């Protein structure tokens, strides 16, 4: 029965999902640190990298998600995408100001190297979004139903945390030693190998058939006003996820830099490890409650918990208090992410699953990753918090980013209220 996921499907969800999260964790958290520590401390470069990669992810998912619908295949997009995703991740280890100076002798080496990071991030994002955002996310919707999506999403929701836990606990030392090339090579090779395994592991759903409609017209399907009017619950759900994601992106790109350079916590891998373990356990347990009580009913207390955690992060200064506030924040974050993601899948029209992954990316990635980091960067610049390192003035993230994130999260009340109102009717 489709409402029971078998071993092969669970293995596919966990293996393909986890190694995709390794690559996304490195992109979302370590490219920022790599750029900050080895090339430039200007937060504008970080905001630009996040924004451009979000745009690349959205356009890619629109094009490739719709194409996977058109050809009626997910497997080939997942496998080939992961193979190339791994190669492009490994390539970051070779970007240095020295190499940039050799390639562009007439340019400013730091600016050239930072630009190379931004461009390569977009290339890597193209392969990652093809494989993960476009094809794998459509595959998840293909193989799940409204009865088991809460459990599936609660497991998928902890994969980013498990990814961070493994990377922080086992490999973060490489980055602190400046061994970036080794670090990127390890995960690049690992992601490529999972792409090879996917050729044998992933099976497309039998009911997935090629579409006969026009590809270019299909790309714009989800942007038509008539489609929005026909699917109000879907677009309200996407709006809710958008506001949630903007709140996360206000602080998340600066998280490690904040802990290292503002709080002065050097053993942040231990701090984050404890937070991620507890939040992962909470997320898995919450899966059954999401299915039992309903996604929207569950989303409200989850949002309150995340809000309390964000406020707590503004006040904390020691490792212990960061663990306490961080655990509350990340537990709420994971539960809210699972509930809102499952609600989006419930309202996604059948036969347009691949295409709507691109629409989802507009709300879940493009807008949040442009708006959120820009808010965060503006807050950081406004605080004027700096320090001197080897004669250079470096900008430091400040606690106000968490209050800004909390303020954005409060806006989530509007779409959730409208969704609950429609659900009650």
N, C-alpha and C positions, 0 to 999 in steps of 0.2 A: 504493500500500500504506500502511496506517495507521502502520507502523513507520518510514515516511519522512515527515518534516514538510516540506510544500511551502513555497514562498516566501510565499504569503498567510498561512499559519499562523505562520510565523516572524515576519513583519512584525507580525501581531496580538500575538503574545507579547511582542515587544520594545517596540512603540510603546505599547500599552495598559499593559503592565507597567511601563515606564519612567516614564510620566507619573503612574501611580498611586503609584510610589515617590517622585516629587517631592512629592506631597501628604503621603505618610506621613513622609518625611524632615522636612518642615516641622513636622508634628505631633509627631513623636517627639523632635526635637532643637531646633527653633526656637521652638515654643510655650513650652518651658521657659525658654529664654533671654529671650524676649519678656516673659514673666511676671516673671522674675528681675530684668531690667534696667529695666523700665518701671513695674512695679506693686509687687511684694513679693519680698523675698529669703527668706522663710520656706519651707524645703524641704517643709513640710507641704502647702502649696498644690500644689507639683509632684507630690507623691505622690498627693494627692487627685485631681488632674487625670488622671494616668496611670491610677489605679484605676477611676474612673468611666467614662473613655473605653473602657477594656478591657471593662467590664461592658456598655456600650452596643454595642461591637463584637460581643461574643459573642451577646447576645440578638438583635441584628439579623441576624447570619449564620445563626443557627438558624432564624429566621422566614423570611428572604428566600431562603436557600439551599434550604430545603425547598419554598418556593413556586416557585422556578425548576425544581425537579424536577416539581412538581405540574403546571405549565403546559407543561413541556417546552421552555423557552426560556432562553437565557442572554443573547442579544444585547440585548434590550430593557432588561434589568436593568443591563447594563454601560453602555450608551449614556446612558440617562436618569440613572443613578446618577452617572456622571462629570460630566454637565452640572451637576447640582445640587451635587455635591461641590466643583466649582470655585467656584461662587457663595459657598458657605459658607466656603471657605478665604479668599477675598478679604475677607469681612466682618470678619475679625480686626483688620484695620488700623484699624478705627473704634472699637475698645475702648480707652479711656483713663480714668484716674481722673476727669478733668474731665468727660467724657461720662457716666460713671457717676453723678457728683454731680448732673448735670442731670436724669438719669432717676430717681434715687432720692435726693432732696434730704435726706431724714431719716436716711440710712444713712451709715456710714463709707465714704468714697469708695474707699479702697484695697481694703477687703473686698468692696465691691460690684463693683468692676472685676475682681478675682480670681475672684469667683463667676461673673461674666459669661463670663470666659474658659473656666472649667470647663464651663458649660452649653453654650456655643457649640461647644466641642470635642466634646461628646456629639452635638450636632446634625450637625456635620461628619462625625463617625465613623459615624453612621447611614447617610449617603449613601455614604461611602467603603466601608464594610463590605458594603453592598448590592451595590455595583458590583464591588469588588475581591475581598474575602474570600469573599463568597457566590457571585457569578456567575462572575467571571474565574477564580478558583481551580478551580471546578467545570469550566469550559471547558478549562483546562489538562489536567485529568484526562481529560476527554472525548477530547481530540485526541492524547494520548500513550499509549504502551504501556510495559510493563516493559522493553522492549529499548532505548527511547530516552529514558527519563525522567531518567537520570543526566545526559545531555547537555543536555536541556531545563532541568533544575533548576540545573545549573551556570551556564547563561546567566541564568536568572531570579535566581539568587543574587547575581550581580554587579550587577544593576540598582539595588539600594539603594546600592551603593558608587559606581556611575556617577552616580546621582542626587546623592549627597553631594558628589562631586568637582565636578560642574557647579555646584551651589549654592554650595559653599565658594569655588571658583575664580572664578566670574563674578558672583555676586550677594551674597556675604557682606558686601562693603563697604557695601551699602545698610543692613544691620542695624547695622553698627558706626557708621554716620553717623546712626542713629536714624530712618532712612526706612522704617519698618515698613509703612506703608500702601502704598507703592510696591512693596515686596517681596512682600507678600501678594497684591496685585492682579495682578502679573505671573504668578505661578503659578496663581492662581485662574482667570484667563482662559485660560491654557494648558491646564489640566485640562478646562475646559469645552469647548474646541475639540476635544480628543481625543474627548470624548463625542459631539460632532457627527460627527466622522470615523468613529467606531465604528458609526454607523448604516449606513454604506456598506461598511466593511471587514470587520466580524465576521460570520461565518456559523456558525450552529448546526450541529452534526454531524447528518447524515441519520438516524442511528440513535436520536437523542434524541426520545423520545415522551412525551406527557403521561401522568402517573400517575393511576390511578383510585382509589387508596386514600384514606382519610380524612386530611385535612390535619392536623388537631389531634392525632390519634393518631400520625401520622408524626413530629411534632415531638419526641415523647418516645421514639421508636424507639431511638435510640442510647444512651439512658440506662437502658434496661431491663437488669437483671442477666442475663437469658437471652441477650441480644445480646452482652453483654460476654463471657460464657462461650463463645459460638459463634465469637468473633473475638479470641482472646487475643493473637495477633500484632499486630493493629491497635492494641489498647489498650496493650500494652507499648511499641509504637512511639510512641504518643501520650505515654505517661509519660516516655519518654526525651527526647522533644522538649520536654516541659514543664520538666524539670530543666535542660536546656540553655538554654531561654529565660529561666528564673528567674535563672540565672547572668548572662546578658547584661543583664537589666533591673536588676541590682544596681548596675551602673556606668554603663550607657548613657545614662539620662536626665540624668546629671550630667557627662557627658564634656567638653563644650565649656566648661561653667562651671569644671570642675576645671583644664583646660588654661589657661584665661584667668586665673583668680583664685588658684589654688594654685601652679601652675608659673610663672605670669607670662609665658607665651608669647603675645605679641600677634599674631604671624604664624602662628597655628594653621592657617589655610587652606592654607598651603604644606605644613606638617607632615602634615596629614590628607590632602592631595592625593597626596603621595608614597606614603603608606601605602595609600590606596585603589587607586591605579594598580597597585601590585605585587600586592596581594591579589586584585584583579580578574583579573589575568593568571593567577595561581596557580589561581583558581577555575575559569576556562574550561579550562585544561589538565587539571584534575583530573576533568572531566566524563566523559571516555572511560575513565578508570581506575575510576571508580565503577561504570560499567556492566560493565567487564571483570572486576573482582575481586570485586564484590558490595558492597552498601551497608554492611552491618554490618562486614565486614572492613576497609573503608575508614574507617569512623567512628572506630575505636579510635585509629589514629595521628593522625587529625585532631583528636580530643579532647586528646591529649597535646600537640600543637603549640599549641592554644589555651591549655591550662593553663600551659605554659611562658611564653607571651606575657603572660598575666595576672600571673604572678609577676614577670616582668620589668617590667611597668608599675608595680609597687609601688616599685621601686628607682630608676627613671629620673627625671632632673630637667632635662636639657637637650633642646633640639630634636632633635639627632642621636640621642640614646639613645631618645627617645620614638618617633622614626621606626623604629628597629630593633625595639624591643619591640612597638610598635603593629603593625608589619608581620607579625610572627610571630603575634600575637594575632588580628588580623583575617583572616589567611590560614587559620588553624585554624578560626576562626568560620565563614567562608564554606564551607569544605570540609565541615565537620560539618553545617551547615545544609542543604546540598545533599543529602548522603547520607541524613540522617534524614527530610527532606521526601520524597525519592523513595521511601524505604521505606514511609512512610505511604500514599502513593498506590498502591503495589503491593498493599497489604492492604485498600484501601477497596472495599467491596462494590459491584458494578455495580448500577445502578438506584437507588442511594441516594447518589450522589456529591454532589449539592447539599446534601442533609441533613447528611452527615458533615462538610461544611465548618464547620457550626456546632459539632459535637462537637470538631473540630480546634481551633476558636477557644477552647474552654474550656481546653484543655491548652496551646495555643501562645500565647494572648494573655491571657485573663481571669486565670487563676491566676498566670502569670508577672508580669503588669503590676500585680497587686495585691501579690504577695509580694515581688518583686524590689526595686521602688523603696522599699518600706517597710523592707526590710533596709538598703538604701543610706542612707535618711534616718536610720535609727537609728544606723548607724555614724558618719555625719557629725555628728549631735548629740552622740554619745558622745565624739567627739574634741575638741569645744569649740574648734574652730579658727574664729576670726573676724577681721575687720578693720574699721576705721572709715572710712566714706566719707560726707563731707558731714554728719558728726555722727551717722550711723546705724551701728549695729552689724550687720554682715552675716555670715551663716554661710557657710563655705567647705567644699566637698568635700575629702576627704583621701585619701591613697593606700590606706588600709585598705579602701576599697570594692573594690579589685582582689583583695585577699586573701579578702574575704568571697565574691566571685564565684568564685574558685578553689575555695574550700571547697564551694560548692554544686555546681560542675561535677564534683567527685569523685564525687558521688552518682549520676552518670550510669552508673557502672560496673554497678550492680545491674540495671536493665532491659536494658542491652545484653548482659550475661552471660546473662540468662534468654532473650533473643531468640536469641542464638547457640546456646544449648543446644537450644531448640526447632527451630532451623534444622538443626542437626546430626542430630536425630532424624528 
